[in-house]
Amino acid sequence: MNIFRIAGDMSHVASIAILLLKMKTSRNCAGVSLKTQELYALVFLTRYVDLLFTNPLRSPLTTYNTIMKILFISSTLYIVHQMRTRYVHTYNAAADAFRVPFLVGPAAVAALLFHLKNTVVEVLWAFSIFLEAVAIMPQLFLLQKTGEVENITSHYIAALGAYRALYAVNWVWRAFWEPGYRQWLAWTAGVVQTVLYADFFYHYIKSKQQGKKLKLPP
């Protein structure tokens, strides 16, 4: 494991912490896509089924991975629960209108066609990789519909994008320094996800330079 992987994980943890802080301090979930959160929950639940049969104490790396996996699953499910219960009255369901089946369906088909091994675990892993690549789309769609974005919400998405960018650097690093390392499925999905974030980061950086709130064009 290299520094870019660790930094990516910490950016991911930071994004979750920022989102929870936003909900707790403002006592609402305005501007947050429940559909994106539910997609991420599905991503983690299908990717980390190996928790059921992996010894977390096998090695320091396994222990670290186990902690991160449990953290991502539990925190995302907690966010979904909070949005569906405590903050449901502040959730804009009308604006969060992206058709999720258009994301889940193609990801499932792609996983059935392209996977590393013919096992249920590997197909589920491939599904999670393809789905994560597009899971942010309902969130970006919501922000485009509502106009201006709260600063803390934009920081959450920026941290989430930084996590993926750092993972991409991690892949490049491993490709150079680990003989035989190839992850074409993850690389392809990562490129797609990076493209989806590109427009957001352009407007995010521009808004910070101008000292204004982020506003995504319709």
Disulfide bonds with the S-S distance in Angstrom:
none
